[in-house]
Amino acid sequence: MDVELPELPFPLRTYGPDGHWTYEDGVLTGWAGPAQDRFVPPTGEAVEPAADAPRLLGAPDGDFQLIARVTVGFRAAFDAGVLYVHADDRAWAKLCLEYSPDVPTVCTVVTRDHSDDANSFTVDGNSVWLRISRTGRAFACHASRDGERWTFVRLFTLGGEKETGAALAGFMTQSPLGEGCVVTFDHIEFRPSWPSDLRDGS
């Protein structure tokens, strides 16, 4: 199913399980079902996720920043709302507001065959602003409590220029250990540029 949001200059397509995606009055809503996640444990031999999670992704051109305020109806450990980028089936990344395991936390997962997992800072309440950006073969993650001052979270690559330039970007929901949760994304914004400085709060 294709979804078009007026804030984005590219269409979105659904991937993975049914996320029951809806969009109304500037608010995108998605549902994660029970035991839905996208993670390849670094302690195991698997090179594919053991499970999958609802994703809504499109293909932005060139440099970009994808921004949204994410609100999660936390019910269980590791429930999360996610900004997601996908270079290929073995190279993808998540910027999450996650219950990790019992406190809302900004965290990142970068997967190159296997996933890593890194927590950044905790959040009061169930909402935070997330931003994921690309220039060339580089991606950057930022988060903000107010949508004005941004905290640098991570800088990474997922592959070469060709793979990164064709990467998909968008939204994901997850509930790895729970019975499901609802996530909303609002104040969605797209900027066709890379941040001027990754560490000055802008």
C-alpha positions, 0 to 999 in steps of 0.5 A, spaced: 500 500 500 502 506 498 501 512 502 502 520 501 504 525 506 503 532 504 510 533 508 514 529 504 516 529 497 516 522 496 511 517 497 511 511 502 510 504 502 508 499 507 513 493 509 513 488 514 506 486 518 500 490 517 501 496 521 494 499 520 497 506 518 493 512 518 494 519 517 489 525 519 490 532 521 498 532 520 498 525 525 501 519 522 499 513 527 501 506 526 500 499 530 505 494 532 503 487 534 505 482 539 512 480 538 514 485 532 521 487 532 527 488 527 533 486 530 539 481 529 542 479 535 550 480 535 550 474 540 547 469 535 549 466 528 543 469 524 544 474 519 536 476 518 531 478 523 528 473 527 521 477 527 519 483 523 515 490 524 511 494 521 515 499 516 512 505 512 518 507 507 520 511 501 526 513 497 528 521 498 533 524 493 540 526 495 541 530 502 535 530 507 533 531 514 527 527 516 524 529 523 518 527 527 515 528 534 514 521 536 509 519 541 509 511 544 503 508 548 508 504 552 505 497 555 511 493 555 519 493 555 522 495 548 516 498 545 518 503 541 516 508 535 522 509 530 525 513 525 528 508 520 533 507 514 534 501 510 540 500 505 539 493 504 536 487 507 543 486 511 544 494 512 539 498 516 538 503 522 533 505 527 533 511 531 528 510 537 524 512 543 524 506 547 521 503 553 528 500 555 526 496 559 522 501 564 524 508 562 523 512 556 529 512 552 532 515 546 536 509 543 539 507 536 540 500 533 545 500 527 545 493 523 550 490 518 549 483 518 548 483 526 545 489 530 548 493 535 544 497 540 546 503 544 542 508 549 543 515 549 538 519 554 532 518 558 526 522 557 520 524 561 513 522 559 512 518 552 514 523 547 520 526 544 523 529 537 527 525 533 531 527 526 535 522 522 539 525 516 543 523 510 549 526 506 553 522 501 554 515 505 553 518 512 547 518 516 546 522 523 541 521 528 539 527 533 533 527 538 530 533 542 526 534 548 522 540 545 524 540 537 528 546 538 535 544 541 537 538 538 542 533 541 547 529 537 546 521 538 550 518 532 554 518 526 554 512 521 554 509 515 550 503 512 555 501 506 557 505 499 555 511 496 551 507 491 547 503 497 546 509 501 544 513 496 538 508 494 536 508 501 529 508 504 527 512 510 521 513 514 517 510 520 517 503 524 513 501 530 515 495 535 513 491 541 518 485 541 516 483 548 509 485 549 502 485 546 503 491 541 503 498 542 500 504 538 505 510 536 504 517 533 508 521 529 506 528 528 510 535 526 513 531 521 518 535 517 522 534 511 528 538 509 533 537 503 539 538 506 544 536 511 545 539 518 550 545 518 553 542 524 552 536 528 554 538 535 552 545 536 544 544 538 541 546 531 
